[in-house]
Amino acid sequence: MRRMMTRVTSALLLWGALAALATSPAQAQTSSPGRASAEAGEGSQSAEARQRDAAARDVAEGWAAPSATEAQSVTQHTVEAQGRTLRYTATAGTLTVRDADGKPTASVFYVAYTLNGAPASGRPVTFFYNGGPGSSSVWLHMGSFAPMRVQTGDPETIRPAPYAFGPNPETLLDKTDMVFIDAIGTGYSRPLGATPGSAFWGVDRDADAFSKAILRYVTKNSRWASPKFLFGESYGTLRSAAVAYQLQDRGMALNGVVLLSTILNYGIEQSGYDLGYVGYFPSYAATAWYHNRVPDRPADVADFVQKAREFAQGPYTAALAKGQLITPEERADIARQMSAFTGLSPAFLERANLRVDLDLFQKELLRDQRLTVGRFDSRYTGVDTNAAGASPDYDASDTAISGAFIATFNDYVASQLHYETQMPYLVSAYSLPGFDWNWKHRAPSGAEQIVPDVGVDLSAAMRTNPYLRVLSLNGYYDMATPFFATEYDLAHMMLEPAQQRNLEFKYYPSGHMIYLNPQALHQLHGDLADFYDRTVASAAQGRPAAASARPTSHS
């Protein structure tokens, strides 16, 4: 699914070299004393060289490269949503990112949707992006809150073309203008000149580039007086935490940050740490509940998940903390309790030392049916070549939607947004030469982190801006960023009670891409509409909003 890049500098260097080497027939007659000898002995070679030069010039002239000049295509549309006819402007274009000296370093592609007739000063604007790191924002753009979206079912594999793509009655355009941004090296976003892609491929480098792009959009479109929100998904939530602090440090105070399927701390993924197993446990329980693999299955997944939380925080955490010193009797007792939540046999759990890695769970839960469960959404099931293997061959929840989203965007951007470019739209940067993410992060305190934990960045932003509200959106069946691990990360920002009231949680019967579930999408719109109303009102009234930090759920 991922990547590719063009570089204008390479094209110019190649063209200059070819131009210097290429010699016209007229020049050859006057500049070579040994012309007759050359024609006699090397005429064939000269013809081949001229042909190579001509072909190289043709390639250089046809090289699709990004430009430092900001481009845009503006179109007018309407959509029926929330009982209203919304007339809006769609702008597909580029923003030029520059260094401190004003030198252009990257061209960032975006698509903005702005409501016609609404005063910009009081109208919220929200910046959307996916994560990866190294993913374009095609998923949020085509599936969530834009005025047009791919029509999805719950959960199902989207059939091949023609695809169901049309107006989105759950668009957030009734509450906010929206700007969907592609990371550099993805979509149509590219480095400029001699600047390498690696200059943007890292925790801090990426956050800096997004901060600059957002600042440029706000300045270019006179949106400094607008309420401003960030909306990131997956690694995009880590980016949001870092960007929220960077923007505030540069003079832009945000109103809200929406975290969809969150990961803020990559430290728990290191081998040897038991916290990752604890974080996954309630998601394993939710998945086993969905696939009817638990005895005496309760009616409500939310209640079942709460019991799994309590077990994970208490007996399970205590048992893992004992490591190899746990007694056989204690191990057997914990395995029995784990089995009641996960549907995995006590014997299997003991063989796994009570620590079940994600890929093994995906393979084991429905092994007797020769099925695997998805990673992005564990409600999806796949079929492997070998049912006896230790991990799935593929993620069924990924392959189920990818073709429809990618094909639909490529058609939409050309046929309806009328954005013209000969550059390919890169769904991801993963296969680009030199793509190797730099995971180091400098925290607000100045401390250098080898593995990022940007909870400290978000905490700093919330403590210094008492109006900044954060909404965490979580899917019960998300196995990529499990909700219990998210709760842990956000609970360890060490906020005082006043800031804790600005942190909210919502839960949905879906996976990583919550918006794929039509029921969840409707619930999402309602929750977000309420969040925007309260957040904007709190700033307008000059007092921080008071909201409960207690997790709430949709089941």
Secondary structure, DSSP 8 states (H G I E B T S, - for coil): -------HHHHHHHHHHHHHH---HHHHHHH-TTHHHHHHHHHHHHHHHHHHHHHHHHHHHT-----SS--EEEEEEEEEETTEEEEEEEEEEEEEEE-TTS-EEEEEEEEEEEETT--TTTS-EEEEE--TTTB-SHHHHHHSSSSEEE---SS----SSS--EEE-TT-GGGT-EEEEE--TTSBT-EE-TT--GGGT-BHHHHHHHHHHHHHHHHHHTT-TTS-EEEEEEEHHHHHHHHHHHHHHHTT---SEEEEEEE--BGGGGSTT-THHHHHHHHHHHHHHHHTT-STT--S-HHHHHHHHHHHIIIIIHHHHHTGGGS-HHHHHHHHHHHHHHH---HHHHHHTTT---HHHHHHHTTGGGT-EE-SS-TT-EE--S-TTSSS-SS-HHHHTTHHHHHHHHHHHHHHTS----SS--BSBSTTSTT---B--EE-TTS-EESS-BTHHHHHHHHHH-TT-EEEEEEETT-SSS-HHHHHHHHHTS---HHHHTTEEEEEESS-SSGGGSHHHHHHHHHHHHHHHHHHHHHHHHTS------S-----
